Each structure stands twice: as structure tokens, then as C-alpha cells.
Amino acid sequence: MARNEWEKGEFTIPSAEWAGFKAKIRDEMNELHTRQLEIAKQLYDRLVVLAKGQKNFDINYAGFEEIEKLRLPENPWAVKPNRNLSRQDELTVVWALSEYCQKTKKRRLVRPTQKMFPKLGNNVTEFSNINCSLTFDNATKKVYWDVPENNHACDDARDTALGKILFKALDGVKWTRGSGGRVWGSDEYRDDANREYGYGDNSYEKGSWGPKEDKSTPSKAAQATRAYNIYNTFGK
């Protein structure tokens, strides 16, 4: 069932945790880029064969089909790392190949290099995927999570490596006074119900982190992941 939805998050990280928090996310995103590069190389080899002799080869269409085959264990050229990637992270590989192809004069496939999936350094302040982004503000030690409105946008964003890495990292922070944050958002059904019952376009909280959180409760990441399926009675 279609559902347009969006969410945002803002978190203040304790000073003592800031460097480690950023490094954890950066290192895991670098691991993702390594896996994506491996898959891109295998996908490129396959697409070159398919494109031979074709004038108007559709890289996106063929790429989407072929990357699905990478998951099949009986496929002799299957790459195991891709079985651990979300659909969104796989699509990023296809679109990277397509983007570099469009930059060439004859729109030819370009052999994947580290430049397509670069190693991130200590100075990185922004990470992005197809439908979500994460930003660091070093001056305020704040982290911003953004998922623009789209069909099942929150589902897809939480399923990406970036989403999983962020919420796992938030669960590992030792929160102190003055630190913490929350995720809030809404969807088309809740908005329609809000307007019908006169509540306006109000968002709702999907999860919160901070020193006041009860550490005996289940994982905050797990709670937040489930939260967008919970509605008030008037929003059902």
C-alpha cells in the first residue's frame, strides 16, 4: 500500500562522544563503499557484455535487472557482499554507473573506480543516499537526519546502511545532561486525518534519545524503526 511519508531528526552529541561517534559512522560508511565498489565492478563486466552491439543500451533498466541476479547463489558471478545491502544501496551502484556513463561523449560505460565510491576522511560532514541524508555540525556537535517526503521514504531510509548505522550509533552514545535528540515526522494518512478532525498538519515523535531514556527498555533504534507504524486512533 502506497504511503507518502517523511521524517527529520536532530541530536546533540556529548563533547566526549563527538569524535568517536563521527568516526564510527564514517568507518562503517567506508566499508559500505568498499562493498559497493566490488559489486559495481562485477556489474560493469556483465553490462559490457549485454551492451555489445546495441546503440541505445539502457544502463538503468539493464542494471536494475542484473543487480538482482547478483543475489542468486547459483549465479557463478554472484558477489556475496551485495546480499547484505538494502535495495536502496544496490540502486546507488546502478545510478553511479549511469551517472558516469552520461558524462562521457558517447555515453559509454565507465569502469568503476574508487572515485565513484570514495574513501571518506576525518573532514567529512555529510552523508547521503538516494532518499536520506545525515549532516554533522562540528561547531554545535549536532547531527541532522533528513528523509524528504516520498512513497515509503522512511521505510526505505531506515533500511539503508546509512539509516542502520546512524540509529545503531545513537544507541551506543553515553548521553549526558544537555545532550540527546529526537526523530519526528508524518505521513499522508495522518495528515489527512489531522485536517479532517481539525488538528492541522502536525508531526509526531518517532523516537527520542538522551540521559532520561530508560535503559531497561528495548533498543531505541528498534523502537524508532517501528514507530512510523503507530498512529493515533484518529489517524488510522
C-alpha positions in Angstrom: 0.0 0.0 0.0 1.4 3.4 -1.0 2.2 5.9 1.7 3.9 9.2 1.3 5.9 9.9 4.5 8.8 12.0 5.8 10.9 12.4 8.9 13.6 14.5 10.4 16.0 14.1 13.3 18.2 16.4 15.4 20.6 15.2 18.0 23.2 16.9 20.3 26.1 14.6 20.9 28.1 14.9 24.2 31.5 16.5 23.6 33.4 13.4 24.9 31.5 11.2 22.4 31.6 13.5 19.3 34.9 12.3 17.7 34.1 8.6 18.3 30.5 9.0 17.1 31.6 10.6 13.8 34.4 8.0 13.3 32.1 5.1 13.8 29.7 6.3 11.1 32.5 7.3 8.7 34.3 3.9 9.1 31.1 1.9 8.5 30.2 4.0 5.5 33.6 3.4 4.1 33.0 -0.3 4.5 29.8 0.1 2.6 31.6 2.0 -0.2 34.1 -0.9 -0.5 31.3 -3.4 -0.9 29.5 -1.2 -3.4 32.7 -0.9 -5.5 33.2 -4.6 -5.6 29.6 -5.0 -6.8 29.9 -2.2 -9.3 33.0 -3.9 -10.9 31.1 -7.2 -11.3 28.0 -5.4 -12.6 30.1 -3.4 -15.1 31.6 -6.6 -16.5 28.1 -8.0 -17.0 26.7 -4.9 -18.6 29.6 -4.5 -21.1 28.7 -8.0 -22.5 25.0 -7.1 -22.7 25.6 -3.7 -24.3 27.8 -5.0 -27.1 26.3 -4.2 -30.4 23.4 -2.1 -29.0 23.1 1.5 -30.0 20.6 2.7 -27.3 21.5 0.5 -24.4 19.6 1.4 -21.3 22.0 1.1 -18.4 19.5 1.8 -15.7 17.0 -0.8 -16.9 19.6 -3.5 -17.5 21.5 -2.6 -14.3 18.4 -3.0 -12.1 17.8 -6.4 -13.6 21.3 -7.6 -13.4 22.0 -6.5 -9.9 19.0 -8.6 -8.8 20.8 -11.6 -10.2 23.8 -10.9 -8.1 21.8 -12.2 -5.1 21.2 -15.6 -6.7 23.6 -18.1 -5.1 23.5 -20.3 -8.3 24.8 -17.4 -10.3 28.6 -18.1 -10.9 29.5 -14.4 -10.9 27.4 -13.6 -7.8 29.1 -11.4 -5.2 28.3 -12.2 -1.6 28.7 -8.7 -0.2 25.7 -7.4 -2.1 23.4 -9.8 -0.2 23.9 -7.7 2.8 22.9 -4.4 1.1 19.5 -2.9 1.0 17.6 -2.3 -2.2 18.4 1.4 -2.0 22.1 0.8 -1.5 22.1 -1.5 -4.6 20.3 1.1 -6.7 23.0 3.6 -5.7 25.5 1.3 -7.5 23.4 1.3 -10.7 22.9 5.0 -10.7 26.6 5.6 -10.1 27.5 3.7 -13.2 24.7 5.5 -15.2 25.9 8.9 -13.9 29.5 8.4 -15.1 28.3 7.0 -18.4 26.3 10.2 -19.1 29.4 12.3 -18.5 31.2 10.6 -21.5 30.8 12.0 -25.0 29.5 8.7 -26.4 27.6 7.7 -23.2 29.7 4.6 -22.8 30.1 2.5 -19.7 32.9 3.6 -17.5 34.9 1.0 -15.5 34.2 1.6 -11.8 36.9 3.2 -9.7 37.4 4.3 -6.1 36.3 7.8 -7.3 32.7 6.5 -7.6 32.6 5.3 -4.0 35.4 7.3 -2.3 37.1 6.8 1.0 35.8 9.3 3.4 38.2 11.3 5.6 38.0 12.9 9.0 36.7 16.1 7.5 33.5 14.6 6.1 30.4 16.4 7.3 27.7 15.0 5.1 26.5 11.5 4.0 23.7 10.9 1.6 21.9 8.1 -0.1 19.1 8.1 -2.6 16.4 9.4 -0.3 18.1 10.3 3.0 21.0 12.4 4.3 23.0 12.8 7.5 24.8 16.0 8.4 27.4 16.8 11.1 27.8 20.3 12.6 31.2 20.4 14.2 30.6 23.8 15.9 27.5 22.8 17.7 28.1 19.0 17.8 24.7 18.4 16.3 23.6 15.7 13.9 20.8 16.2 11.5 18.9 13.3 9.8 16.6 14.1 6.9 14.2 12.0 4.8 12.3 14.0 2.3 8.7 13.1 1.6 8.1 10.2 -0.8 6.4 6.9 -1.1 7.6 4.6 1.8 10.5 7.1 2.2 11.0 6.3 5.9 10.9 2.5 5.3 13.5 2.8 2.6 15.7 5.2 4.5 15.7 3.1 7.7 16.6 0.1 5.6 19.7 1.7 4.0 23.2 1.2 5.5 23.2 4.9 6.4 20.0 4.6 8.4 21.0 1.4 10.2 24.5 2.8 11.0 23.0 6.1 12.4 20.5 4.5 14.8 22.9 1.9 15.9 25.4 4.6 16.7 22.8 6.6 18.6 22.1 3.6 20.8 25.8 3.4 21.7 26.1 7.0 22.9 26.7 7.7 26.6 24.2 10.6 27.0 24.9 13.4 29.4 22.9 16.4 30.6 22.1 18.7 27.7 22.6 16.1 25.1 20.1 13.9 23.2 17.6 14.4 20.5 14.5 13.0 18.7 13.1 12.0 15.4 9.8 13.4 14.2 7.7 13.2 11.0 4.3 12.4 9.5 2.6 10.7 6.5 -0.2 11.4 4.2 -2.8 9.4 6.1 -2.1 11.1 9.4 -2.1 14.5 7.7 -5.5 13.8 6.1 -6.9 12.7 9.5 -5.4 15.7 11.2 -7.1 18.0 8.8 -10.4 16.2 8.9 -10.5 16.4 12.7 -9.1 19.9 12.9 -5.7 19.1 14.2 -3.7 20.7 11.4 -0.6 19.4 9.7 1.1 18.3 13.0 4.0 15.9 13.0 4.5 13.2 15.7 7.6 12.0 17.6 9.0 8.7 16.3 11.8 8.2 18.9 14.0 10.0 21.4 17.5 9.6 22.8 19.1 11.2 25.9 20.1 10.8 29.5 16.4 10.5 30.7 15.7 7.4 28.5 15.0 4.2 30.4 18.0 2.0 29.6 15.9 -1.1 30.6 13.6 -0.6 27.6 14.2 -2.3 24.2 16.7 -0.8 21.8 15.9 2.8 20.9 16.8 2.1 17.3 14.3 -0.8 17.2 11.6 1.4 18.8 12.2 4.2 16.3 12.1 1.7 13.4 8.7 0.5 14.4 7.3 3.9 15.4 6.1 5.0 12.0 3.6 2.2 12.0 1.9 3.5 15.1 -0.9 6.0 14.7 -3.4 7.8 17.0 -6.9 6.4 16.6 -8.0 9.4 14.5 -5.1 8.8 12.2 -5.9 5.2 11.3 
